[in-house]
C-alpha cells in the first residue's frame, strides 16, 4: 500500500475511535445490544446451547414494596426479545419493610434470593432463597434459606451443580454446593480455615470454578516496617476447583490474573472507592487464558502477555460500574456496564480475536 494512503487510513481510524470514545484491537468489533426495557437491572447473563443470549432482570416498584423478576432471550443481538419468565416478590411485612432480590441462572432455571429491609435502611430483617427449575413454573422457597441467610452475593453453576458463596459467624466464609432438590449444602473446601483466607470473586468455566482469593502472608521485616511495599502476589492468589473431581489447584497464569484483578480494584486506588472488576476464563480457547473487565477496559491475560482488548472512555470514573462479563464458546464477549450512578446501563458485544 502507498505510504501516504497508509498514513491517511491510520489517521481516519484514530479520528473515528476518538469520536465515539471507543477503541478495540484491529480484529475486534463492538456493538451495543438494546436491552429488553430500560427500567430493568441486568443481574445475570448466559448463553443457551443454541447460542441465544439470556438475561435475568429485576426492577423494584411501589417505593420498594415490590420486586419484579423477569427473564428474556434473544437470538438476534437484542433486535427482538422474548420474555420467558415473570414473577413478583414482596416483603414479609408490607407496612414496615422494603424488598430487594438477587437473581442467578442455575441450569435451566433460577435461584432468587429475597432480602427484606426495615424501610430505607440497610438493616436486613430476613433473607430467603427461591428456586425456579423451569421458567414456566413458579418459584419454590428453599428450606435451605436458613443456611444461606448470609449470602455472599455470588452464585455460579455448571453441569456438576450450583455453587454459592456464603458467610456466617460460626463457620466463616464457605463456597458450598447446593442441591436444590435435596436442599442440602456441601462445603467444597475451596476456602481454608485460616482467618485471612477469603474468596473475593469466583467464575465458572466448564467443570472448573476459578477463584480470586486472599491468603495468609506474614510479610518480611522490611514490609512490616513499611520501608518497602508489600508484594501483592504474596497474599493474592488464584485457586481452581474441579467440580468433577473435587481437586483444588493453582496455576501461575491464574495467579497473575488474580494480582491484576486486585490491583485494578484496590492497588491503584487505596484511598478511594472503586468497583470490583469482573473476571472470566476464556472458554473459547484450548490454551489457558483469562478475561478481566474494569473501568479502564477489557484485558486478555494469556501466557504471552496481558493485552488491552477494548476500552471506552464512558466507563471511566467512580460513578460507573462494569458489572458482568460473559464469554461464549465462539469467542464473543458480552459486557454489562452501569453508568452515571446507575442512571443508565449499557450492554455491549465484542466479536472476533479471542478464539484460538
C-alpha positions in Angstrom: 0.0 0.0 0.0 1.2 3.5 -0.8 2.8 5.1 2.3 0.6 8.3 2.1 -2.6 6.2 1.8 -1.4 4.1 4.8 -1.0 7.2 6.9 -4.4 8.5 5.8 -6.0 5.2 6.8 -4.4 5.3 10.2 -5.5 8.9 10.8 -9.1 8.1 9.8 -9.1 5.1 12.3 -7.7 7.3 15.0 -10.3 10.0 14.3 -13.2 7.5 14.3 -12.0 6.0 17.5 -11.8 9.4 19.1 -15.3 10.3 18.0 -17.1 7.6 20.0 -14.6 7.2 22.7 -14.1 3.5 22.0 -11.1 1.5 20.9 -10.6 -2.1 20.1 -7.9 -4.4 18.7 -7.9 -4.3 14.9 -9.6 -7.7 14.5 -12.4 -7.0 17.0 -15.8 -5.4 16.5 -18.0 -3.9 19.3 -21.8 -3.3 19.0 -24.4 -2.1 21.5 -27.1 -4.6 22.4 -30.5 -3.0 23.1 -31.9 -4.1 26.5 -35.5 -5.6 26.8 -36.6 -2.5 28.7 -34.7 0.4 30.4 -36.2 0.1 33.9 -34.8 -3.4 34.5 -31.4 -4.0 36.0 -29.4 -6.9 34.5 -28.4 -9.3 37.2 -27.1 -12.3 35.3 -26.4 -13.4 31.7 -26.0 -16.7 30.0 -25.7 -18.3 26.5 -28.0 -21.2 25.8 -26.8 -24.3 24.0 -28.3 -23.0 20.8 -26.4 -19.7 21.2 -29.2 -17.4 22.4 -28.3 -14.6 24.9 -30.5 -14.8 28.0 -30.8 -12.1 30.6 -32.2 -12.0 34.2 -33.6 -8.6 35.0 -35.1 -7.2 38.2 -37.0 -4.0 39.0 -38.2 -2.5 42.3 -41.7 -1.0 42.3 -44.1 0.8 44.6 -41.4 2.6 46.6 -39.5 -0.7 47.3 -42.6 -2.6 48.4 -42.5 -5.0 45.4 -39.7 -6.5 43.2 -40.3 -7.8 39.7 -38.2 -10.6 38.3 -38.1 -11.4 34.6 -36.0 -13.5 32.1 -35.6 -12.5 28.5 -34.0 -14.2 25.5 -32.8 -13.0 22.1 -31.3 -14.8 19.0 -30.5 -11.6 17.1 -28.4 -9.5 19.5 -31.4 -7.6 21.0 -33.3 -6.7 17.9 -36.1 -8.9 19.3 -36.6 -10.1 22.8 -38.8 -13.0 24.1 -39.9 -12.9 27.7 -39.6 -16.4 29.3 -40.5 -15.7 33.0 -42.1 -13.1 35.2 -42.7 -13.1 39.0 -43.3 -10.6 41.8 -41.9 -10.6 45.3 -43.0 -8.6 48.3 -41.5 -8.1 51.8 -43.0 -10.3 54.6 -44.2 -7.1 56.4 -45.6 -4.7 53.8 -46.1 -2.0 56.4 -42.6 -1.8 57.7 -40.3 -3.4 55.2 -38.9 -2.9 51.7 -37.6 -5.7 49.4 -34.8 -6.4 47.0 -33.9 -9.5 45.1 -30.8 -11.0 43.5 -31.2 -13.4 40.5 -28.8 -16.1 39.3 -29.1 -18.6 36.5 -28.9 -22.2 37.7 -29.1 -24.8 34.9 -32.4 -24.3 33.1 -33.9 -22.2 35.9 -33.1 -19.6 38.5 -32.1 -19.1 42.1 -33.6 -15.9 43.5 -32.6 -14.6 47.0 -35.1 -12.1 48.6 -33.8 -9.6 51.1 -36.3 -7.7 53.4 -35.1 -4.4 54.9 -36.6 -2.1 57.5 -37.8 0.9 55.5 -34.9 2.5 53.6 -32.3 1.4 56.0 -29.6 -1.3 55.4 -30.9 -3.4 58.3 -31.9 -6.8 56.9 -34.9 -8.4 58.7 -35.0 -11.6 56.6 -33.3 -13.4 53.7 -35.0 -16.2 51.7 -33.9 -18.3 48.7 -36.2 -19.4 46.0 -35.6 -22.0 43.2 -37.3 -22.0 39.8 -36.4 -25.2 38.0 -38.1 -24.2 34.7 -39.2 -20.7 33.6 -42.8 -21.7 33.1 -43.1 -22.9 36.7 -43.4 -20.7 39.7 -40.8 -20.3 42.4 -40.3 -22.7 45.3 -38.9 -21.4 48.6 -35.9 -23.4 49.8 -35.8 -24.6 53.4 -32.0 -24.2 53.0 -32.6 -20.5 53.1 -31.8 -20.6 56.8 -28.3 -21.8 56.0 -27.6 -19.2 53.3 -29.1 -16.2 55.0 -25.7 -14.5 55.0 -25.5 -14.9 51.2 -22.2 -13.7 49.9 -23.7 -12.3 46.7 -22.2 -14.7 44.2 -23.7 -17.8 42.7 -22.5 -19.8 39.7 -23.4 -23.1 38.2 -22.1 -25.8 35.8 -23.0 -29.3 34.8 -22.0 -30.6 38.3 -24.1 -28.3 40.4 -24.9 -24.9 41.9 -22.2 -23.2 43.9 -22.8 -20.4 46.4 -20.5 -18.0 48.3 -21.9 -17.8 51.8 -20.7 -16.4 55.2 -21.8 -16.9 58.8 -20.2 -16.1 62.1 -19.8 -19.8 63.1 -18.1 -21.2 60.0 -16.8 -18.0 58.3 -16.8 -17.9 54.5 -17.6 -21.1 52.6 -18.1 -22.0 48.9 -20.8 -24.6 49.1 -22.6 -26.9 46.6 -26.4 -26.5 46.7 -28.6 -29.5 45.7 -32.0 -27.7 45.2 -33.9 -31.0 45.1 -32.5 -32.4 48.3 -32.0 -28.9 49.7 -28.5 -29.7 51.0 -25.4 -27.6 51.2 -21.9 -29.3 50.9 -18.7 -27.4 51.7 -16.3 -27.6 48.7 -13.2 -26.8 50.8 -12.1 -24.0 48.5 -11.8 -21.6 51.4 -9.3 -22.8 54.0 -9.8 -22.4 57.8 -7.2 -19.6 58.1 -8.9 -16.4 59.1 -7.0 -14.5 56.4 -8.3 -16.7 53.6 -11.2 -15.1 51.6 -12.6 -15.5 48.1 -13.3 -12.1 46.5 -14.7 -13.4 43.2 -15.5 -16.7 41.5 -16.3 -17.6 38.0 -17.2 -20.9 36.2 -15.7 -22.4 33.0 -16.5 -25.9 32.0 -16.1 -28.2 35.1 -13.9 -25.7 36.9 -14.5 -22.8 39.3 -11.9 -20.1 39.2 -11.5 -18.0 42.4 -9.6 -14.8 43.3 -8.5 -15.2 46.9 -6.5 -13.6 49.6 -4.2 -16.0 51.6 -2.3 -15.6 54.8 1.1 -13.9 54.4 3.2 -12.8 57.3 5.4 -10.3 55.4 9.1 -9.6 55.6 10.7 -7.4 58.2 11.0 -4.5 55.7 7.4 -4.9 54.6 6.2 -4.8 58.2 8.3 -1.7 58.8 6.9 0.0 55.7 10.2 0.6 54.1 9.3 -1.5 51.1 5.8 -2.1 49.6 4.1 -5.4 50.2 4.3 -7.7 47.1 0.7 -8.3 46.1 1.5 -11.7 44.6 2.4 -12.9 48.1 -1.1 -12.6 49.5 -3.4 -12.6 46.4 -3.8 -15.9 44.6 -5.9 -17.7 42.1 -7.5 -21.0 43.0 -9.0 -23.6 40.7 -11.7 -26.1 41.9 -12.5 -29.1 39.7 -16.2 -29.7 40.3 -16.0 -33.2 38.8 -13.1 -34.5 41.0 -13.0 -32.1 43.9 -9.4 -31.3 43.3 -8.1 -27.8 44.3 -5.1 -26.4 42.4 -3.3 -23.2 41.4 -1.7 -22.0 38.2 1.0 -19.4 37.6 -1.2 -17.7 35.0 -4.3 -17.5 37.2 -2.1 -16.1 40.0 -1.0 -13.4 37.5 -4.6 -12.6 36.6 -5.6 -12.5 40.3 -2.9 -9.9 41.1 -4.2 -7.8 38.2 -7.8 -8.1 39.4 -6.8 -7.0 42.9 -4.6 -4.1 41.8 -7.3 -2.8 39.5 -9.7 -2.9 42.4 -7.6 -1.8 45.4 -3.9 -1.3 44.4 -4.2 1.8 42.3 -6.9 3.5 44.4 -6.2 2.5 48.0 -7.8 5.7 49.4 -10.8 6.0 47.1 -13.7 3.7 46.4 -13.7 1.7 43.1 -16.0 -1.1 42.0 -14.6 -4.6 41.8 -13.6 -5.8 38.3 -15.3 -8.7 36.7 -13.5 -11.9 35.6 -13.9 -14.9 33.4 -11.9 -17.8 32.0 -11.6 -17.8 28.2 -13.7 -20.8 27.4 -13.2 -20.3 23.6 -9.5 -21.2 23.8 -7.8 -24.6 24.4 -5.0 -22.7 26.0 -5.3 -21.3 29.5 -6.2 -17.6 29.4 -8.5 -15.2 31.2 -10.6 -12.0 30.7 -10.8 -9.1 33.1 -13.0 -6.1 32.7 -12.9 -2.8 34.7 -13.4 0.9 34.1 -10.3 1.2 32.0 -11.2 -1.6 29.6 -11.2 -5.3 28.9 -8.0 -7.3 29.2 -6.9 -10.7 28.0 -4.3 -12.5 30.2 -2.5 -15.3 28.5 0.9 -17.0 28.6 2.4 -14.4 26.4 1.1 -11.1 27.7 -1.6 -9.0 29.3 -3.3 -7.2 26.4 -6.0 -4.5 26.4 -8.7 -5.7 24.0 -11.2 -2.9 24.4 -11.7 0.5 26.1 -14.5 3.0 26.3 -14.0 6.5 27.8 -17.6 6.5 29.0 -16.7 3.7 31.5 -14.1 5.9 33.3 -14.9 7.4 36.7 -16.2 6.2 40.1 -19.8 6.6 39.0 -19.6 3.8 36.5 -19.5 0.0 37.2 -18.6 -2.8 34.9 -21.0 -5.3 36.5 -20.7 -8.5 34.5 -18.8 -10.3 31.7 -19.9 -13.3 29.7 -17.7 -15.4 27.4 -19.1 -17.6 24.7 -17.6 -20.8 23.2 -17.4 -19.0 19.9 -15.2 -16.2 21.3 -17.7 -13.5 21.7 -17.7 -11.3 24.8 -20.7 -9.7 26.4 -20.1 -6.9 29.0 -22.7 -5.1 31.1 -22.0 -1.6 32.5 -23.9 0.7 34.8 -23.3 4.4 34.0 -23.7 7.6 36.0 -24.5 6.1 39.4 -27.0 3.5 37.9 -28.9 6.2 35.9 -28.2 4.3 32.7 -26.9 1.0 31.6 -25.0 -0.5 28.5 -24.7 -4.0 27.2 -22.1 -4.5 24.5 -20.9 -7.5 22.4 -17.3 -7.8 21.2 -16.7 -10.3 18.5 -13.6 -11.8 17.0 -10.0 -12.1 18.0 -10.3 -14.1 21.3 -11.0 -17.6 19.8 -7.9 -19.8 19.4 
